[in-house]
C-alpha cells in the first residue's frame, strides 16, 4: 500500500522547487532527460523516480535531499530518534 502522505510530500516539494526556480515542467523534464508526462506523474501522482533520476532532481533544483522526504516538523523531530549506522553492531 502506498504511503500517500510521503508520496504527496515528495511531489509537492519537487513542484514547489521547480516553480521557485522559474522552470516549467517541460524545461525541467528536458534538463532531467525525461518526458514532461513523467515529471507530471512525479509531481502529481506520487510516482517515485529511480535513484539516478533522484540525484539529477536534487542537482537540477539545488535542494537538500532530506527536504524531499521529510517535512520541516519531521526534520526537527528525527535526529533524536535516529541511531547512526556506525553505532549499530
Protein Blocks (a to p, Z undefined) as FASTA:
>chain_A
ZZfklmmmmmmmmmmmmmmnopafklmmmmnopafklmmmmmmnopacdfklmmmmmmmn
opafklmmpcfklmmmmmmmpccfklpZZ
